[in-house]
């Protein structure tokens, strides 16, 4: 399993809770999760995300994920159509062979 940075999770938790992402808030969330928080890293991260529009980021991240099931369904349907075509072709070939045997 890929490990995801707990600091980033803390940022998302704070955003989702409607709270401001500050060093102190990050440290609080991390400590509540049992993570030994580095205050310097929390400060740098809180300053880095100060002007980030999380709604746009989350929408951009969700769009490819939402498109994946539709693409998978389309691929499945195409495969089923190809199998139906192969079955039809086999039936036609068998019918033609049967006719050839009759007049052979």
One Martini backbone bead per residue (centre of mass of N, CA, C, O) as a GRO file, in nm:
protein
  104
    1UNK     BB    1   0.097   0.036   0.022
    2UNK     BB    2   0.062   0.362  -0.015
    3UNK     BB    3   0.205   0.632   0.126
    4UNK     BB    4   0.056   0.908   0.281
    5UNK     BB    5   0.078   1.218   0.372
    6UNK     BB    6  -0.038   1.342   0.672
    7UNK     BB    7  -0.035   1.645   0.603
    8UNK     BB    8  -0.236   1.630   0.367
    9UNK     BB    9  -0.467   1.516   0.527
   10UNK     BB   10  -0.487   1.750   0.727
   11UNK     BB   11  -0.563   1.961   0.521
   12UNK     BB   12  -0.829   1.821   0.428
   13UNK     BB   13  -0.966   1.816   0.701
   14UNK     BB   14  -0.971   2.117   0.747
   15UNK     BB   15  -1.122   2.193   0.495
   16UNK     BB   16  -1.375   2.010   0.546
   17UNK     BB   17  -1.426   2.172   0.831
   18UNK     BB   18  -1.370   2.490   0.773
   19UNK     BB   19  -1.073   2.538   0.834
   20UNK     BB   20  -0.786   2.678   0.895
   21UNK     BB   21  -0.459   2.651   0.764
   22UNK     BB   22  -0.244   2.590   1.023
   23UNK     BB   23   0.002   2.502   1.216
   24UNK     BB   24  -0.165   2.436   1.471
   25UNK     BB   25  -0.383   2.267   1.330
   26UNK     BB   26  -0.199   2.055   1.210
   27UNK     BB   27  -0.075   1.957   1.473
   28UNK     BB   28  -0.342   1.867   1.601
   29UNK     BB   29  -0.423   1.655   1.393
   30UNK     BB   30  -0.167   1.483   1.407
   31UNK     BB   31  -0.180   1.417   1.709
   32UNK     BB   32  -0.465   1.282   1.696
   33UNK     BB   33  -0.330   1.057   1.494
   34UNK     BB   34  -0.029   0.989   1.615
   35UNK     BB   35   0.163   1.212   1.510
   36UNK     BB   36   0.478   1.338   1.479
   37UNK     BB   37   0.516   1.671   1.471
   38UNK     BB   38   0.647   1.913   1.247
   39UNK     BB   39   0.643   2.247   1.280
   40UNK     BB   40   0.801   2.340   1.031
   41UNK     BB   41   0.639   2.183   0.821
   42UNK     BB   42   0.363   2.301   0.899
   43UNK     BB   43   0.433   2.594   0.832
   44UNK     BB   44   0.510   2.561   0.535
   45UNK     BB   45   0.243   2.433   0.443
   46UNK     BB   46   0.047   2.658   0.535
   47UNK     BB   47   0.179   2.870   0.343
   48UNK     BB   48   0.150   2.711   0.070
   49UNK     BB   49  -0.192   2.685   0.103
   50UNK     BB   50  -0.324   2.964   0.142
   51UNK     BB   51  -0.403   3.013  -0.198
   52UNK     BB   52  -0.560   2.756  -0.231
   53UNK     BB   53  -0.800   2.593  -0.442
   54UNK     BB   54  -0.959   2.313  -0.343
   55UNK     BB   55  -1.202   2.282  -0.526
   56UNK     BB   56  -1.047   2.265  -0.793
   57UNK     BB   57  -0.866   2.027  -0.718
   58UNK     BB   58  -1.092   1.823  -0.655
   59UNK     BB   59  -1.229   1.833  -0.931
   60UNK     BB   60  -0.977   1.744  -1.094
   61UNK     BB   61  -0.951   1.466  -0.941
   62UNK     BB   62  -1.246   1.350  -0.998
   63UNK     BB   63  -1.282   1.337  -1.304
   64UNK     BB   64  -1.101   1.085  -1.373
   65UNK     BB   65  -1.246   0.894  -1.176
   66UNK     BB   66  -1.533   0.922  -1.305
   67UNK     BB   67  -1.441   0.822  -1.598
   68UNK     BB   68  -1.349   0.528  -1.558
   69UNK     BB   69  -1.619   0.366  -1.552
   70UNK     BB   70  -1.714   0.452  -1.834
   71UNK     BB   71  -1.475   0.331  -1.989
   72UNK     BB   72  -1.517   0.040  -1.893
   73UNK     BB   73  -1.802   0.005  -2.006
   74UNK     BB   74  -1.732   0.061  -2.301
   75UNK     BB   75  -1.531  -0.173  -2.330
   76UNK     BB   76  -1.731  -0.398  -2.262
   77UNK     BB   77  -1.933  -0.342  -2.491
   78UNK     BB   78  -1.734  -0.382  -2.724
   79UNK     BB   79  -1.664  -0.675  -2.659
   80UNK     BB   80  -1.952  -0.786  -2.686
   81UNK     BB   81  -1.989  -0.705  -2.984
   82UNK     BB   82  -1.754  -0.873  -3.094
   83UNK     BB   83  -1.867  -1.146  -2.999
   84UNK     BB   84  -2.129  -1.130  -3.163
   85UNK     BB   85  -1.994  -1.112  -3.441
   86UNK     BB   86  -1.847  -1.382  -3.424
   87UNK     BB   87  -2.099  -1.554  -3.390
   88UNK     BB   88  -2.235  -1.470  -3.654
   89UNK     BB   89  -2.005  -1.564  -3.841
   90UNK     BB   90  -2.015  -1.862  -3.758
   91UNK     BB   91  -2.307  -1.914  -3.843
   92UNK     BB   92  -2.267  -1.844  -4.141
   93UNK     BB   93  -2.048  -2.053  -4.197
   94UNK     BB   94  -2.219  -2.301  -4.121
   95UNK     BB   95  -2.443  -2.254  -4.323
   96UNK     BB   96  -2.264  -2.262  -4.576
   97UNK     BB   97  -2.156  -2.548  -4.526
   98UNK     BB   98  -2.428  -2.690  -4.532
   99UNK     BB   99  -2.499  -2.610  -4.824
  100UNK     BB  100  -2.249  -2.735  -4.956
  101UNK     BB  101  -2.319  -3.030  -4.872
  102UNK     BB  102  -2.584  -3.053  -5.031
  103UNK     BB  103  -2.429  -2.965  -5.323
  104UNK     BB  104  -2.133  -3.113  -5.324
   0.00000   0.00000   0.00000
